[in-house]
Amino acid sequence: MVRLIDVYKEYDNGTKALKGVSMRIDDGEFVFLVGPSGSGKSTIIKLITGEIPLTEGRLMVNGYNMMNIRPSQVPLMRRTLGIIFQDFRLIEKKTVYENLSFAMRAIGASNRELKRRIPYVLDLVGLDTKGSRYPGQLSGGEQQRVAIARALVNNPNMIIADEPTGNLDPQRSLEIMMLLERINELGTTVLVVTHEKNLVNRFAKRVVAIEAGRLISDETGGYYNVEKV
C-alpha cells in the first residue's frame, strides 16, 4: 500500500514540484498516473522509490514511513518494489537469464531459488524460449518483457512502470499493457506512469491525473479525466 498525505516537494532550485498531493494506492490495484510533462509524475515516482526526500507531508510505502526511514531500511523498502523503465536498462553483455539472475543475486538469492523462479517468470512474460538470448538479439517489445520479468523476479508487492511503452509501436504497447494487466490479476499492485491517452482509454482502470503539482482528478475508467490533461 502506498499513501501520500498532503505531500509537498520543493527542489533546491526553488521548483515546487508537488503542492499538497494526497492519494492512496491499495494492495492489488491497477492505477494509471497521467499528466503533462512537468506535472509532477516523475517526482511522485522518485519519492515512492526513495530516490529523493519529500519536503512536507507524509508518505507510506508498503509499511515504511518515508519521512523517517533509516538509510539501512531503504534497500529493504526497495525490495518491495519492481521498477520498469522506458529504456529497458538491460545489461547488454548478459543473457536474458543472466540479467534476471543478476537481479536475484543482488538480494542474496540461492541457486535453487534462481532455478525455480526465473523459468516461471520468463514463462509468465512469454519468453520461456529466450533465456539464452542477449538483449541485442531481441526486439524492442521482447526487451521490455525482459525488463518486466526482471522487475517481477524478486516477487515485489508493487510494480512501477515509468513510461513502459514510450519506445514501442502501438501494437507492442498494447501487448505490454495487457501483460501488466495480467500481472495485476495475479495479485501484484501496478502503477503505470504514462502520457499515452489512447492506451489508457482502452483499459477501464483507475486514472489519477496530476497537473502543475496538484491532483486534479482520480476516477476509474475515466476517459474524460484523461482528456483533460
C-alpha positions as CSV (number, residue, x, y, z in Angstrom):
1,M,0.0,0.0,0.0
2,V,1.2,3.5,-0.9
3,R,-0.3,6.6,0.7
4,L,0.6,10.2,0.1
5,I,-0.9,12.7,2.6
6,D,-0.7,16.4,1.8
7,V,2.8,15.9,0.2
8,Y,4.9,18.8,-0.9
9,K,8.2,18.7,-2.8
10,E,10.3,21.7,-3.4
11,Y,13.7,21.2,-5.1
12,D,16.9,23.0,-4.1
13,N,16.5,25.3,-7.1
14,G,13.1,26.5,-5.8
15,T,10.9,24.5,-8.2
16,K,7.7,23.5,-6.4
17,A,7.0,20.1,-8.0
18,L,4.2,18.9,-5.7
19,K,1.7,21.2,-3.9
20,G,-0.2,19.2,-1.3
21,V,-0.9,15.9,-3.2
22,S,-2.9,13.2,-1.4
23,M,-3.6,9.8,-2.9
24,R,-3.7,6.2,-1.8
25,I,-2.9,3.0,-3.8
26,D,-4.2,-0.1,-2.1
27,D,-2.7,-3.6,-2.5
28,G,-3.9,-5.2,-5.7
29,E,-4.9,-2.1,-7.5
30,F,-4.0,-1.1,-11.1
31,V,-3.5,2.6,-11.4
32,F,-2.6,4.9,-14.3
33,L,-0.8,8.2,-13.3
34,V,-1.2,10.7,-16.1
35,G,-0.4,14.3,-16.7
36,P,1.6,16.7,-19.0
37,S,5.4,17.0,-18.9
38,G,6.5,18.7,-15.8
39,S,3.2,18.0,-13.9
40,G,4.9,16.1,-11.1
41,K,4.6,12.5,-12.2
42,S,8.3,11.7,-12.1
43,T,8.6,13.4,-8.7
44,I,5.9,11.1,-7.2
45,I,7.8,8.1,-8.5
46,K,11.1,9.3,-7.1
47,L,9.5,9.9,-3.7
48,I,7.9,6.4,-3.7
49,T,11.2,4.7,-4.6
50,G,13.2,6.8,-2.0
51,E,15.4,8.5,-4.6
52,I,14.5,11.9,-3.2
53,P,13.1,13.0,0.2
54,L,9.7,14.8,0.5
55,T,9.7,18.4,1.8
56,E,6.5,18.2,3.8
57,G,3.6,15.8,4.4
58,R,3.5,12.0,4.9
59,L,4.4,9.2,2.6
60,M,3.9,5.5,3.4
61,V,5.3,2.8,1.1
62,N,4.5,-0.8,1.9
63,G,4.7,-0.2,5.6
64,Y,7.7,2.2,5.6
65,N,7.3,5.8,6.7
66,M,9.4,7.7,4.2
67,M,9.7,10.8,6.4
68,N,11.9,8.9,9.0
69,I,13.1,5.8,7.2
70,R,16.6,4.9,8.2
71,P,19.3,4.6,5.4
72,S,19.7,0.9,6.2
73,Q,15.9,0.4,5.6
74,V,15.9,1.9,2.1
75,P,17.2,-1.2,0.4
76,L,14.6,-3.3,2.2
77,M,11.8,-1.0,1.2
78,R,13.0,-1.1,-2.5
79,R,12.8,-4.9,-2.5
80,T,9.0,-4.4,-2.2
81,L,9.0,-2.6,-5.5
82,G,9.8,-3.7,-9.0
83,I,10.7,-0.8,-11.4
84,I,10.2,-0.9,-15.2
85,F,11.9,1.8,-17.3
86,Q,11.2,3.2,-20.7
87,D,14.7,2.5,-21.9
88,F,14.8,-1.1,-20.6
89,R,18.2,-0.7,-18.8
90,L,19.3,-4.3,-19.5
91,I,22.9,-5.5,-19.3
92,E,23.8,-6.0,-22.9
93,K,26.7,-8.4,-22.3
94,K,24.5,-10.8,-20.2
95,T,21.8,-13.2,-21.5
96,V,18.2,-12.8,-20.5
97,Y,18.6,-15.5,-17.9
98,E,21.8,-13.8,-16.6
99,N,20.0,-10.4,-16.4
100,L,17.4,-11.9,-14.2
101,S,19.8,-13.9,-12.1
102,F,21.9,-10.8,-11.5
103,A,18.8,-9.1,-10.0
104,M,18.1,-12.1,-7.8
105,R,21.7,-12.5,-6.6
106,A,21.8,-8.8,-5.6
107,I,19.4,-9.7,-2.8
108,G,21.2,-12.9,-1.8
109,A,19.0,-15.5,-3.6
110,S,20.4,-19.0,-3.8
111,N,21.0,-21.1,-7.0
112,R,18.0,-23.2,-6.1
113,E,15.8,-20.1,-5.9
114,L,17.1,-18.9,-9.3
115,K,16.3,-22.2,-10.9
116,R,12.8,-22.2,-9.5
117,R,11.9,-18.5,-10.0
118,I,13.5,-17.5,-13.3
119,P,11.8,-20.1,-15.6
120,Y,8.4,-19.3,-14.0
121,V,8.8,-15.5,-14.6
122,L,10.1,-16.0,-18.2
123,D,7.1,-18.2,-19.0
124,L,4.8,-15.6,-17.5
125,V,6.1,-12.9,-19.8
126,G,6.1,-15.1,-22.8
127,L,9.9,-15.5,-23.1
128,D,10.4,-19.1,-21.9
129,T,12.4,-20.0,-25.0
130,K,14.6,-16.8,-25.0
131,G,16.6,-17.3,-21.8
132,S,19.9,-17.8,-23.6
133,R,19.5,-14.8,-25.9
134,Y,21.2,-11.5,-25.4
135,P,19.2,-8.2,-25.4
136,G,20.6,-7.2,-28.8
137,Q,19.1,-10.3,-30.3
138,L,15.6,-9.3,-29.2
139,S,13.0,-6.9,-30.5
140,G,12.1,-3.8,-28.5
141,G,8.9,-5.4,-27.3
142,E,10.8,-8.5,-26.2
143,Q,13.4,-6.4,-24.4
144,Q,10.6,-4.7,-22.4
145,R,9.3,-8.1,-21.5
146,V,12.7,-8.9,-20.1
147,A,12.6,-5.7,-18.1
148,I,9.2,-6.7,-16.8
149,A,10.5,-10.1,-15.9
150,R,13.4,-8.5,-14.0
151,A,11.0,-6.3,-12.1
152,L,9.0,-9.4,-11.1
153,V,11.7,-11.8,-10.4
154,N,12.1,-10.9,-6.7
155,N,8.3,-11.1,-6.2
156,P,7.7,-7.4,-5.2
157,N,4.4,-6.1,-3.7
158,M,4.2,-3.5,-6.4
159,I,5.3,-2.8,-9.9
160,I,6.0,0.7,-11.0
161,A,6.2,1.2,-14.8
162,D,7.6,4.5,-15.8
163,E,6.5,5.2,-19.4
164,P,6.9,1.5,-20.2
165,T,5.7,1.8,-23.8
166,G,7.4,5.0,-24.8
167,N,9.8,3.3,-27.2
168,L,7.3,0.8,-28.7
169,D,4.9,0.9,-31.6
170,P,1.1,0.8,-30.8
171,Q,0.7,-3.0,-31.1
172,R,3.7,-3.8,-28.9
173,S,2.5,-1.1,-26.4
174,L,-0.9,-2.8,-26.2
175,E,0.7,-6.2,-25.6
176,I,2.9,-4.8,-22.8
177,M,-0.1,-3.2,-21.1
178,M,-2.1,-6.4,-21.4
179,L,0.8,-8.2,-19.8
180,L,0.8,-5.7,-16.9
181,E,-2.9,-6.2,-16.6
182,R,-2.4,-10.0,-16.3
183,I,0.3,-9.5,-13.7
184,N,-2.1,-7.3,-11.7
185,E,-4.7,-10.1,-11.9
186,L,-2.3,-12.4,-10.3
187,G,-2.2,-10.1,-7.3
188,T,0.6,-7.6,-7.8
189,T,-0.1,-3.9,-7.4
190,V,0.6,-2.0,-10.6
191,L,1.3,1.7,-11.1
192,V,1.8,2.9,-14.7
193,V,3.1,6.4,-15.4
194,T,2.2,7.4,-19.0
195,H,1.2,10.2,-21.3
196,E,-0.4,7.9,-23.9
197,K,-4.1,8.8,-23.7
198,N,-5.3,6.4,-26.3
199,L,-3.7,3.5,-24.5
200,V,-5.1,4.5,-21.1
201,N,-8.6,4.8,-22.6
202,R,-8.5,1.1,-23.7
203,F,-8.4,-0.1,-20.1
204,A,-11.2,0.5,-17.6
205,K,-8.7,1.2,-14.8
206,R,-8.3,3.9,-12.1
207,V,-6.8,7.1,-13.6
208,V,-5.1,9.6,-11.4
209,A,-4.4,12.9,-13.2
210,I,-1.9,15.4,-12.0
211,E,-1.2,18.9,-13.3
212,A,1.2,21.6,-12.1
213,G,1.9,19.6,-8.9
214,R,-1.7,19.2,-7.9
215,L,-4.0,16.2,-8.2
216,I,-6.9,17.3,-10.5
217,S,-8.9,14.0,-10.8
218,D,-9.0,10.5,-9.5
219,E,-11.6,8.2,-11.1
220,T,-12.0,4.7,-12.5
221,G,-12.4,4.2,-16.3
222,G,-12.0,8.0,-16.8
223,Y,-11.7,8.7,-20.5
224,Y,-13.0,12.2,-19.7
225,N,-10.4,12.7,-17.0
226,V,-7.5,11.6,-19.2
227,E,-8.6,14.0,-22.0
228,K,-8.4,16.9,-19.5
229,V,-4.7,16.7,-19.0
